[in-house]
Amino acid sequence: MNPRTPDPRTARRRYATVCALFWLPVGAAIAPKVLLLTERGFALATITAFVAAHSLTAAALELPTGGLSDVLGRRPVLAAAGVLDLAALALIGLGTTALPVALGSVLLGAGRALSTGPAEAWYVDTVQAKEGPGAELRTGLARGSAASSAALAVGTLIGGGLPWLLGLGPNPGAWLAEATAGYVVPLSVPMLLGVLIELGFITYVLLALPEPPHPRATLSGVLRGIPATALDGLRPAGRDAMVRRVLLSAGSAGAALFTLELLTPGRAAALTGAPESGAVVFAGLACAGYVCSGVGSHLAPLTARRAGGGERAVLVGLAAGALGLLLLGATAAFTGPAVTILAVCGYGLVYLGLGAAGPNENELLHRRVGREGRATALSVQSLALQLTGAAAGLTIGALPAGPLPWLVGGITLLAGALLWTGSMGGRSQKEPAGPRNEPAGSQKEPAPHPGSAKARAE
């Protein structure tokens, strides 16, 4: 064991800090991004193509980068993700034509792929190194998820509030655009602030995340090791019903999240009549959503206890999220204070449900895979989310405005929730004491998860 390996309490704190620093600049970009691109003359179909480029890049790189983390280590891959995100935010924030924005979207997708798994895998590795394979994981995972949600909430407030403040005055924002030859406008400032936050994230990762030393490898050895590790990460999905179920429900969550990200900014701008004020409204709404997600994540252990196990908790969480999206769809064609209140409640319910489901899903996943393929398994999970989200985004972009796009997202998430009904007929779901000793790539099939239906997909 590395003598610098932190104790579990310290590991939980550092993991939560890394999650917060990573998602804070992402949150700052959420509120102004679609409105910024709209202000710069891009049509919704083009903006959807940028989002799809981000998602498809992330999907294409998920498995190779997951394997890279398992081969090289968690820390260098996570730091590289910060570098790519830094460049992406700068390109999107300053880009006035399609090429830099498209390049930024691709780099953002690559950074997303690199970031999937290393921090969480570092936390699980560290805790199990101190307390053994039976170490309790759900509390730390829930805290990391809650920290991510809190950072997104703060980031969206910053991202929505800064453009509004900079737009105040007799000639809103013109002084800023004139001083920078049009490259910087009020809506792009939050992304440039995100560049500075990314510098702090990279520094913290390099200084605060010690990990067991990895065997030195040549570049050719690393490249040879990545495909094998990626295949090892895919094997559990092929033979373990629980892992498949987690992956499929992650895909349904991706469709739900992309529905919210694409449709809510325009709905907020239509409500206020201006992009900057729409960004403020969306920022407040997104902040409330992320607070709900954080509350859901914090309550994930309690949800599992009250529901009778992790599987039942995932079912409850995803079903609640689907109900929220369907409520948003039902109110899309109407106006009025009561309708707005119902829509806001539906928005919050989506995040509350997904927040409660996430840590329970990942707890189940970590009990099924070993250390050697842990980051790869998380990359497969993110791959499912990104691919389904990209498909949902392209579908929604082609649908007419109104209730239908919202209903598509809601039905997809409901289908993900129904995947978990297959295990409800057995005894109450209880997580095993610890993961199997075999690595993820072992040819031996993991023991069936108690209460699960072996042939069920995730």
BAVOPA-98018 format. One line per field, with one value per residue (C-alpha): residue number from 1; residue in one letter; x, y, z. Coordinates in pm, whole numbers, plus 50000, padded with zeros to 5 digits. Layout:
N
dogu = c(NUM,...)
dodo = c(a,...)
x = c(X,...)
y = c(Y,...)
z = c(Z,...)
% end
This chain:
458
dogu = c(1,2,3,4,5,6,7,8,9,10,11,12,13,14,15,16,17,18,19,20,21,22,23,24,25,26,27,28,29,30,31,32,33,34,35,36,37,38,39,40,41,42,43,44,45,46,47,48,49,50,51,52,53,54,55,56,57,58,59,60,61,62,63,64,65,66,67,68,69,70,71,72,73,74,75,76,77,78,79,80,81,82,83,84,85,86,87,88,89,90,91,92,93,94,95,96,97,98,99,100,101,102,103,104,105,106,107,108,109,110,111,112,113,114,115,116,117,118,119,120,121,122,123,124,125,126,127,128,129,130,131,132,133,134,135,136,137,138,139,140,141,142,143,144,145,146,147,148,149,150,151,152,153,154,155,156,157,158,159,160,161,162,163,164,165,166,167,168,169,170,171,172,173,174,175,176,177,178,179,180,181,182,183,184,185,186,187,188,189,190,191,192,193,194,195,196,197,198,199,200,201,202,203,204,205,206,207,208,209,210,211,212,213,214,215,216,217,218,219,220,221,222,223,224,225,226,227,228,229,230,231,232,233,234,235,236,237,238,239,240,241,242,243,244,245,246,247,248,249,250,251,252,253,254,255,256,257,258,259,260,261,262,263,264,265,266,267,268,269,270,271,272,273,274,275,276,277,278,279,280,281,282,283,284,285,286,287,288,289,290,291,292,293,294,295,296,297,298,299,300,301,302,303,304,305,306,307,308,309,310,311,312,313,314,315,316,317,318,319,320,321,322,323,324,325,326,327,328,329,330,331,332,333,334,335,336,337,338,339,340,341,342,343,344,345,346,347,348,349,350,351,352,353,354,355,356,357,358,359,360,361,362,363,364,365,366,367,368,369,370,371,372,373,374,375,376,377,378,379,380,381,382,383,384,385,386,387,388,389,390,391,392,393,394,395,396,397,398,399,400,401,402,403,404,405,406,407,408,409,410,411,412,413,414,415,416,417,418,419,420,421,422,423,424,425,426,427,428,429,430,431,432,433,434,435,436,437,438,439,440,441,442,443,444,445,446,447,448,449,450,451,452,453,454,455,456,457,458)
dodo = c(m,n,p,r,t,p,d,p,r,t,a,r,r,r,y,a,t,v,c,a,l,f,w,l,p,v,g,a,a,i,a,p,k,v,l,l,l,t,e,r,g,f,a,l,a,t,i,t,a,f,v,a,a,h,s,l,t,a,a,a,l,e,l,p,t,g,g,l,s,d,v,l,g,r,r,p,v,l,a,a,a,g,v,l,d,l,a,a,l,a,l,i,g,l,g,t,t,a,l,p,v,a,l,g,s,v,l,l,g,a,g,r,a,l,s,t,g,p,a,e,a,w,y,v,d,t,v,q,a,k,e,g,p,g,a,e,l,r,t,g,l,a,r,g,s,a,a,s,s,a,a,l,a,v,g,t,l,i,g,g,g,l,p,w,l,l,g,l,g,p,n,p,g,a,w,l,a,e,a,t,a,g,y,v,v,p,l,s,v,p,m,l,l,g,v,l,i,e,l,g,f,i,t,y,v,l,l,a,l,p,e,p,p,h,p,r,a,t,l,s,g,v,l,r,g,i,p,a,t,a,l,d,g,l,r,p,a,g,r,d,a,m,v,r,r,v,l,l,s,a,g,s,a,g,a,a,l,f,t,l,e,l,l,t,p,g,r,a,a,a,l,t,g,a,p,e,s,g,a,v,v,f,a,g,l,a,c,a,g,y,v,c,s,g,v,g,s,h,l,a,p,l,t,a,r,r,a,g,g,g,e,r,a,v,l,v,g,l,a,a,g,a,l,g,l,l,l,l,g,a,t,a,a,f,t,g,p,a,v,t,i,l,a,v,c,g,y,g,l,v,y,l,g,l,g,a,a,g,p,n,e,n,e,l,l,h,r,r,v,g,r,e,g,r,a,t,a,l,s,v,q,s,l,a,l,q,l,t,g,a,a,a,g,l,t,i,g,a,l,p,a,g,p,l,p,w,l,v,g,g,i,t,l,l,a,g,a,l,l,w,t,g,s,m,g,g,r,s,q,k,e,p,a,g,p,r,n,e,p,a,g,s,q,k,e,p,a,p,h,p,g,s,a,k,a,r,a,e)
x = c(50000,50121,50206,50049,49716,49459,49219,48856,48730,48997,48937,48566,48648,48900,48668,48386,48622,48736,48375,48287,48584,48517,48148,48160,48282,48042,47758,47874,47846,47505,47283,47441,47563,47252,47153,47506,47510,47161,47271,47565,47329,47332,47002,46865,46946,47310,47325,47184,47461,47722,47567,47565,47933,48013,47814,47938,48300,48251,48086,48362,48634,48465,48610,48963,48992,48845,49109,49371,49279,49306,49646,49814,49641,49354,49540,49710,49396,49181,49429,49426,49046,49083,49323,49082,48786,48987,49058,48698,48547,48781,48689,48314,48321,48520,48409,48193,48188,48100,48456,48585,48255,48252,48615,48533,48238,48464,48728,48456,48340,48695,48736,48409,48527,48857,48683,48442,48553,48900,48787,48528,48765,49034,48794,48684,49045,49159,48882,48919,49297,49236,48928,48927,48686,48387,48429,48112,48099,47753,47806,48115,47955,47648,47863,48051,47724,47585,47902,47867,47507,47597,47874,47637,47383,47638,47778,47441,47372,47705,47645,47302,47376,47700,47558,47262,47486,47717,47417,47291,47327,47225,47417,47405,47718,47827,48136,48255,48202,48367,48673,48726,48633,48310,48470,48357,47995,47814,47691,48045,48199,48089,48276,48593,48557,48531,48877,49023,48838,48977,49328,49241,49094,49407,49631,49421,49412,49789,49852,49571,49510,49797,49743,49926,50216,50139,50396,50603,50502,50622,50386,50346,50271,50007,49844,49840,49693,49402,49203,49244,49133,48838,48729,48760,48528,48272,48263,48062,47786,47767,47729,47588,47224,47275,47549,47335,47045,47264,47387,47043,46899,47199,47099,46745,46880,47092,46783,46614,46908,46956,46584,46614,46935,46806,46450,46457,46670,46437,46132,46283,46374,46024,45881,46090,46122,46502,46811,46987,46680,46603,46951,46879,46552,46713,47004,46768,46570,46880,47018,46697,46721,47075,46982,46709,46966,47196,46913,46827,47191,47215,46901,47016,47123,46795,46599,46767,46686,46323,46269,46419,46747,46945,46745,46413,46566,46674,46323,46167,46416,46384,46005,45993,46213,45990,45685,45857,45931,45580,45452,45675,45531,45173,45228,45426,45121,44973,45058,44970,45101,44957,45103,45444,45440,45355,45636,45888,45778,45820,46168,46274,46124,46340,46658,46542,46470,46792,46991,46846,46895,47258,47454,47246,47314,47686,47696,47546,47794,48101,47993,48003,48341,48696,48960,49131,48826,48646,48713,48636,48300,48216,48314,48078,47804,47880,47897,47539,47434,47610,47491,47129,47150,47289,47016,46754,46901,46890,46535,46417,46578,46371,46039,45798,45792,45537,45464,45598,45975,45921,45704,45971,46222,45972,45873,46239,46314,46003,46127,46455,46261,46060,46384,46410,46069,46216,46383,46081,45937,46225,46329,46428,46743,47049,47392,47667,47937,48199,48294,48419,48793,48826,48911,48653,48813,48807,48637,48457,48106,48028,47786,47427,47325,47065,46716,46821,46690,47003,46892,46772,46941,47089)
y = c(50000,50352,50526,50843,50670,50880,50733,50677,51003,51205,51013,51098,51467,51475,51283,51528,51822,51681,51628,51986,52140,51935,52019,52386,52515,52277,52430,52781,52694,52526,52834,53056,52798,52743,53109,53223,53008,53129,53492,53425,53313,52934,52757,52502,52219,52334,52362,52010,51895,52049,51865,51543,51593,51623,51312,51096,51190,51098,50773,50681,50742,50604,50254,50347,50617,50393,50138,50415,50498,50135,50103,50437,50541,50760,51088,51156,51074,51297,51585,51539,51567,51905,52025,51927,52088,52408,52428,52340,52612,52870,52769,52764,53086,53277,53105,53305,53051,52683,52548,52656,52571,52227,52171,52283,52042,51755,51843,51870,51521,51389,51549,51398,51053,51094,51214,50921,50683,50791,50998,50746,50455,50637,50674,50309,50187,50404,50299,49931,49956,50069,49867,49569,49464,49476,49849,50058,50264,50413,50703,50831,50784,50974,51259,51285,51296,51557,51767,51747,51863,52149,52261,52249,52452,52722,52714,52767,53064,53214,53130,53289,53585,53712,53782,53959,54180,54258,54343,54613,54977,55202,55004,54642,54440,54655,54782,54427,54314,54631,54588,54229,54265,54075,53761,53821,53904,53884,53531,53403,53535,53235,52996,53203,53199,52821,52821,52962,52708,52428,52543,52497,52153,52033,52156,51987,51655,51648,51736,51565,51225,50987,50635,50303,50308,50153,49939,50142,50078,50185,50370,50058,49854,50104,50102,49722,49715,49950,49722,49424,49627,49767,49416,49311,49595,49486,49121,49170,49339,49033,48778,48966,49072,49328,49510,49512,49659,49940,50022,50034,50249,50484,50519,50613,50873,51016,51069,51247,51478,51571,51649,51893,52054,52115,52225,52415,52718,52800,52757,52998,53255,53238,53300,53617,53741,53797,53570,53733,53731,53380,53275,53413,53221,52904,52945,52968,52671,52463,52556,52433,52115,52045,52113,51850,51615,51675,51609,51290,51177,51255,51051,50758,50538,50613,50542,50202,50118,50227,50067,49735,49743,49912,49772,49889,50231,50263,50171,50435,50704,50647,50625,50958,51116,50981,51127,51467,51462,51354,51644,51882,51743,51778,52148,52240,52353,52574,52897,53056,53066,52728,52561,52718,52588,52237,52254,52365,52080,51836,51971,51928,51580,51463,51563,51437,51094,51069,51187,50912,50643,50720,50622,50308,50206,50262,50075,49774,49814,49830,49509,49331,49441,49425,49695,49607,49703,49948,50266,50082,49967,50326,50429,50169,50316,50666,50531,50410,50752,50945,50730,50732,51102,51183,50980,51150,51493,51433,51300,51593,51842,51699,51701,51996,52219,52133,51840,51563,51608,51609,51299,51111,51174,51078,50751,50657,50714,50522,50228,50243,50229,49928,49733,49704,49545,49209,49172,49269,48922,48780,48841,49190,49310,49297,49394,49138,49206,49279,49236,48919,48864,48791,49089,49220,49035,48695,48423,48306,48440,48654,48516,48623,48930,48833,48909,48984,48812,48685,48741,49100,49381,49693)
z = c(50000,49919,50251,50110,50057,50248,50502,50391,50544,50365,50044,50058,50107,49821,49591,49662,49599,49266,49162,49256,49074,48761,48734,48838,48497,48323,48523,48437,48065,48081,48113,47843,47590,47376,47403,47312,47000,46909,46949,46718,46443,46469,46403,46649,46407,46395,46773,46795,46560,46793,47087,46885,46794,47164,47251,46965,47038,47402,47299,47054,47313,47624,47607,47492,47759,48027,47941,47944,48304,48409,48236,48316,48636,48746,48812,48474,48278,48497,48460,48081,48091,48257,47988,47710,47887,47931,47557,47470,47688,47537,47179,47239,47441,47180,46858,46619,46333,46311,46296,46640,46805,46642,46745,47098,47107,46998,47260,47525,47429,47450,47793,47906,47797,47980,48297,48315,48583,48702,49004,49118,49053,49255,49547,49541,49504,49794,50033,49950,49993,50352,50450,50214,49938,50173,50242,50247,49926,49892,50135,49953,49612,49731,49864,49537,49347,49586,49547,49169,49191,49424,49188,48893,49089,49178,48826,48663,48890,48786,48421,48421,48645,48490,48141,48296,48513,48222,48007,48243,48140,47853,47591,47718,47646,47352,47531,47592,47233,47098,47320,47203,46833,46895,47033,47391,47466,47802,47732,47667,47992,48209,47978,48003,48381,48349,48187,48509,48722,48506,48594,48962,48891,48712,48994,49263,49079,49043,49408,49604,49443,49526,49400,49406,49159,48824,48644,48401,48044,47702,47472,47258,47568,47677,47334,47333,47682,47614,47378,47609,47910,47716,47618,47980,48073,47813,47918,48239,48037,47815,48092,48393,48390,48665,48470,48155,48349,48483,48132,47974,48250,48211,47846,47940,48184,47901,47689,47980,48046,47680,47656,47946,47821,47469,47536,47865,47758,47467,47687,47942,47676,47529,47874,47928,47570,47567,47566,47864,48086,47962,48072,48421,48445,48314,48553,48849,48725,48657,48998,49161,48953,49064,49424,49380,49230,49525,49769,49581,49591,49963,50023,49807,50104,50284,49965,49937,50299,50273,49932,50040,49847,49573,49282,49421,49491,49126,49012,49237,49129,48755,48775,48959,48690,48413,48586,48593,48219,48135,48346,48149,47827,47949,48030,47715,47518,47791,47971,48300,48657,48756,48448,48516,48874,48752,48493,48757,48984,48697,48624,48985,49003,48711,48891,49229,49083,48883,49185,49404,49139,49044,49358,49399,49040,49081,49411,49232,48946,49172,49345,49008,48869,49001,49033,48703,48497,48723,48526,48203,48340,48429,48076,47932,48151,48023,47668,47700,47835,47558,47267,47379,47459,47114,46946,47161,47082,46706,46734,46944,46705,46420,46608,46606,46911,47176,47404,47177,47237,47614,47596,47397,47674,47944,47779,47729,48099,48197,47989,48185,48511,48396,48345,48722,48771,48669,49009,49214,49232,49434,49787,49899,49727,49949,49824,49878,50132,49870,49505,49353,49379,49010,48787,48546,48259,48426,48229,48539,48558,48863,49117,49050,49241,49505,49383,49026,48714,48543,48183,48248,48052,48200)
% end
